[in-house]
Amino acid sequence: MHRRQMITRAAERLNDRLVAIRRDIHAHPEVGHAEHRTTQLIIDTLTAAGLAPKLLEVGTGALCDILPDGSTEPPLVGLRADIDALPIQEANDVPYRSVIPGVCHACGHDVHTAIVLGVGLILTQLREQGLLDHGVRLIFQPAEETSPGGALDAIDGGALEGLSEVYAMHCDPRTEVGRIALRTGAITSAVDSVLIRLSSSGGHTSRPHLTGDLVGALGALATTMPLLLTRRVDPRSGVSLVWGRIHAGNVTNAIPASGEIEGTLRALSVHGWRDAQQIITSLATQVVAPYGVGIHVSITAGVPPAVNHASGVERFSAAAKAVLGRGSVGTTEQSLGGEDFSWMLQQVPGALARLGVRPAGARSAPDIHQSTFDVDEKCIGTGLKVLTELASTSGSS
C-alpha cells in the first residue's frame, strides 16, 4: 500500500513535466529511423535521473534497465514505447503544433514515450526507497510505422534478453480518458503492403485494339480483387484487401504503357494471412489476363497479429483496477490495424492495452492517423500510474 501511494503521489508531481515533454516531442516529430532528437531527449532525461540508457545500434531508440540495488540478474519486466511520427501534415491549431512540415504525431507515440519516461523516473524513486524488488527494462523503439517494424531493431539490440514479461499501451480515441481496454488473444491484425505494377506497349485511344488495356486492367484489379480474395480465403479469417493508391497515364488520348496500384492486405488470423499471401499473385494474374498486359506483384511482409497472453491481460487489468478503480477496465474488439509489438509478444508473454484518450463526455474523437488527431492529456497520468504499478509488481503478487 505504501508503494502504491508513492506511485500516485509521484505521478501527480510529474504530471506537468510529462505533459511538457509530450508537447515538446509532439512539436518536433520525427519519422521512423530518423528520431535523433527524440532519442537524445530520452537519453538525457534518463541520464539526469541517474540511469544508464543505451542507444540502439540502428542509431535511434534506446534501452534502459532499472535494477534493484545489488541486483544484476533477470528476470525483467519490459515496457515498450514507440517513438516515431507519421508523414502527415498536422491540421490542429494548438500551441504544441508540429513545426516540421508534413510530419506529425498522428498516432500518439509522443504520449507513449512521455509515459514510459515517467515510469522510469518513478521506478528510480521506488528503488531509492527499497520498494523495487525486481528489474524493469524500458524499451524506446524506433520506426513502428514502418514495415516490418522497428520492433525487430529493438529485438536485435537485445531488448528481450532476460525478459519474463513485456507490455505496451496504445492511444485509443474510442476509449474514454481514465480507462484502458483489453482483450485476450489477438488484439491487432496481420498487415502487408501490396504493390502491383502493370506494363504494356501503350498506344493511342483511337486504336485500343492494338495495345493492352492497362487502365481497364487497373480498374479490374481495384474492383474485383478484394471481392475475389474473400471467395478464396476462409471468411472467418477476416482477410481485407483495400487499395490506397492507383496511378496510370498523364493525358486523355493515350493508353499508358505502365501503371500501378498499391494497398494493404490485412487479416485477423495468421492462417488467413498466410493463405492470402500465397494466392494473391496468381489471383491478380488471372484478373488482368484478358487485358493483354504484363504484371508484377510485390508483397512487402508486414507484421503478424499482436496476440495478448491471458496472464498479461490479467496483470494489466489488476494493475489498472488497483490504481484507477474497478470500473477503469473495459474490453476492446480486435482491430484490423497492425502493430509491430506483435514481434515481441511472439517471444515473451505480455499484453498490449488500449489507452483511453477521448475527452470525458465526448461521443467521438478524431481517429489515429488523421491530421486532426489529438489526445486529452489526462491520459498521461492514467498510463503512468497503470504501467508503474504493473512494472513494480511481480507476476505472483
LINDAQUI-V819213 format. One record per backbone hydrogen bond with DSSP energy under -1.0 kcal/mol. NH is the residue of the N-H (numbers start at 1). CO is the residue of the C=O. E is the energy in kcal/mol with one decimal. If there is no record, write none. Layout:
BEGIN
nh->NH co->CO e->E
nh->NH co->CO e->E
END
This chain:
BEGIN
nh->5 co->1 e->-2.3
nh->6 co->2 e->-2.1
nh->7 co->3 e->-2.2
nh->8 co->4 e->-2.2
nh->9 co->5 e->-2.5
nh->10 co->6 e->-2.8
nh->11 co->7 e->-2.5
nh->12 co->8 e->-1.9
nh->13 co->9 e->-2.1
nh->14 co->10 e->-2.1
nh->18 co->14 e->-2.6
nh->19 co->15 e->-2.5
nh->20 co->16 e->-2.1
nh->21 co->17 e->-2.1
nh->22 co->18 e->-2.9
nh->23 co->19 e->-2.4
nh->24 co->20 e->-2.2
nh->25 co->21 e->-2.6
nh->26 co->22 e->-2.6
nh->27 co->23 e->-2.3
nh->34 co->31 e->-2.0
nh->36 co->34 e->-1.8
nh->39 co->35 e->-2.2
nh->40 co->36 e->-2.3
nh->41 co->37 e->-2.2
nh->42 co->38 e->-2.1
nh->43 co->39 e->-2.7
nh->44 co->40 e->-2.8
nh->45 co->41 e->-2.3
nh->46 co->42 e->-2.3
nh->47 co->43 e->-2.5
nh->48 co->44 e->-2.2
nh->50 co->47 e->-1.9
nh->51 co->46 e->-2.3
nh->54 co->63 e->-3.3
nh->56 co->61 e->-2.3
nh->59 co->56 e->-2.0
nh->62 co->140 e->-1.7
nh->63 co->54 e->-2.3
nh->64 co->138 e->-1.9
nh->66 co->136 e->-3.1
nh->71 co->68 e->-2.5
nh->76 co->162 e->-2.0
nh->77 co->135 e->-2.0
nh->78 co->165 e->-2.6
nh->79 co->137 e->-2.6
nh->80 co->167 e->-2.8
nh->81 co->139 e->-3.2
nh->83 co->141 e->-2.1
nh->85 co->30 e->-2.4
nh->86 co->104 e->-2.6
nh->88 co->86 e->-2.2
nh->91 co->371 e->-2.6
nh->97 co->94 e->-1.9
nh->99 co->27 e->-2.6
nh->103 co->100 e->-1.8
nh->104 co->86 e->-2.2
nh->106 co->104 e->-1.6
nh->112 co->108 e->-2.0
nh->113 co->109 e->-2.3
nh->114 co->110 e->-2.0
nh->115 co->111 e->-2.4
nh->116 co->112 e->-2.3
nh->117 co->113 e->-2.3
nh->118 co->114 e->-2.2
nh->119 co->115 e->-2.3
nh->120 co->116 e->-2.0
nh->121 co->117 e->-1.9
nh->122 co->118 e->-2.3
nh->123 co->119 e->-2.8
nh->124 co->120 e->-1.7
nh->125 co->121 e->-1.3
nh->126 co->122 e->-2.4
nh->127 co->123 e->-2.5
nh->128 co->124 e->-1.7
nh->129 co->125 e->-1.2
nh->130 co->127 e->-1.6
nh->131 co->126 e->-3.1
nh->136 co->66 e->-2.2
nh->137 co->77 e->-2.7
nh->138 co->64 e->-3.1
nh->139 co->79 e->-3.2
nh->140 co->62 e->-3.1
nh->141 co->81 e->-2.9
nh->146 co->143 e->-1.0
nh->150 co->143 e->-2.1
nh->152 co->149 e->-1.4
nh->154 co->150 e->-2.0
nh->155 co->151 e->-2.5
nh->156 co->152 e->-2.5
nh->157 co->153 e->-1.5
nh->158 co->155 e->-1.8
nh->159 co->154 e->-2.4
nh->161 co->158 e->-1.0
nh->163 co->160 e->-2.0
nh->164 co->76 e->-3.0
nh->165 co->76 e->-1.2
nh->166 co->349 e->-1.5
nh->167 co->78 e->-2.2
nh->168 co->351 e->-1.6
nh->170 co->353 e->-2.0
nh->172 co->355 e->-2.8
nh->175 co->172 e->-1.5
nh->177 co->358 e->-2.9
nh->179 co->176 e->-1.2
nh->180 co->328 e->-2.4
nh->181 co->354 e->-2.2
nh->182 co->330 e->-2.2
nh->185 co->308 e->-2.2
nh->187 co->306 e->-3.0
nh->189 co->337 e->-2.8
nh->190 co->267 e->-2.7
nh->191 co->303 e->-2.2
nh->192 co->265 e->-2.5
nh->193 co->300 e->-1.9
nh->194 co->263 e->-2.8
nh->195 co->298 e->-2.8
nh->196 co->261 e->-2.8
nh->197 co->296 e->-2.7
nh->198 co->259 e->-3.0
nh->199 co->294 e->-1.9
nh->200 co->257 e->-2.4
nh->203 co->255 e->-1.9
nh->205 co->253 e->-1.6
nh->207 co->204 e->-1.8
nh->210 co->207 e->-1.8
nh->211 co->208 e->-1.2
nh->213 co->291 e->-1.9
nh->214 co->212 e->-1.6
nh->217 co->213 e->-2.1
nh->218 co->214 e->-2.2
nh->219 co->215 e->-2.3
nh->220 co->216 e->-2.2
nh->221 co->217 e->-2.4
nh->222 co->218 e->-2.6
nh->223 co->219 e->-2.2
nh->224 co->220 e->-2.8
nh->225 co->221 e->-1.1
nh->228 co->224 e->-3.0
nh->229 co->225 e->-2.4
nh->230 co->226 e->-1.2
nh->233 co->229 e->-1.3
nh->237 co->234 e->-2.2
nh->238 co->235 e->-1.5
nh->240 co->266 e->-3.0
nh->242 co->264 e->-2.1
nh->244 co->262 e->-2.8
nh->245 co->262 e->-2.0
nh->247 co->260 e->-2.7
nh->255 co->203 e->-3.6
nh->259 co->198 e->-1.6
nh->260 co->247 e->-2.5
nh->261 co->196 e->-2.1
nh->262 co->245 e->-3.0
nh->263 co->194 e->-2.3
nh->264 co->242 e->-2.4
nh->265 co->192 e->-2.4
nh->266 co->240 e->-3.0
nh->267 co->190 e->-1.7
nh->268 co->237 e->-2.1
nh->269 co->237 e->-1.2
nh->273 co->269 e->-2.0
nh->274 co->270 e->-2.5
nh->275 co->271 e->-2.2
nh->276 co->272 e->-2.5
nh->277 co->273 e->-2.2
nh->278 co->274 e->-1.7
nh->279 co->275 e->-1.3
nh->280 co->276 e->-1.8
nh->283 co->279 e->-2.5
nh->284 co->280 e->-2.3
nh->285 co->281 e->-2.1
nh->286 co->282 e->-2.0
nh->287 co->283 e->-1.9
nh->288 co->284 e->-1.9
nh->291 co->288 e->-1.8
nh->292 co->289 e->-1.3
nh->294 co->199 e->-3.3
nh->296 co->197 e->-2.2
nh->298 co->195 e->-3.1
nh->300 co->193 e->-2.7
nh->303 co->191 e->-1.4
nh->308 co->185 e->-3.1
nh->309 co->350 e->-2.3
nh->313 co->309 e->-2.3
nh->314 co->310 e->-2.2
nh->315 co->311 e->-2.1
nh->316 co->312 e->-2.6
nh->317 co->313 e->-2.7
nh->318 co->314 e->-2.4
nh->319 co->315 e->-2.2
nh->320 co->316 e->-2.3
nh->321 co->317 e->-2.4
nh->322 co->318 e->-1.8
nh->323 co->319 e->-1.6
nh->324 co->320 e->-2.7
nh->328 co->325 e->-1.6
nh->330 co->180 e->-2.7
nh->332 co->182 e->-1.5
nh->335 co->187 e->-2.4
nh->342 co->339 e->-1.8
nh->343 co->340 e->-1.5
nh->345 co->341 e->-2.1
nh->346 co->342 e->-1.3
nh->347 co->344 e->-1.3
nh->348 co->344 e->-2.3
nh->351 co->166 e->-1.3
nh->353 co->168 e->-2.2
nh->354 co->181 e->-3.0
nh->355 co->170 e->-3.0
nh->356 co->179 e->-2.5
nh->357 co->172 e->-1.5
nh->357 co->175 e->-1.1
nh->358 co->175 e->-2.1
nh->362 co->359 e->-2.0
nh->369 co->106 e->-3.4
nh->373 co->370 e->-1.7
nh->376 co->357 e->-1.9
nh->379 co->376 e->-2.4
nh->380 co->377 e->-1.3
nh->382 co->378 e->-1.6
nh->383 co->379 e->-2.8
nh->384 co->380 e->-2.5
nh->385 co->381 e->-2.3
nh->386 co->382 e->-2.1
nh->387 co->383 e->-2.6
nh->388 co->384 e->-2.1
nh->389 co->385 e->-2.2
nh->390 co->386 e->-2.6
nh->391 co->387 e->-2.8
nh->392 co->388 e->-2.0
nh->397 co->394 e->-1.8
END
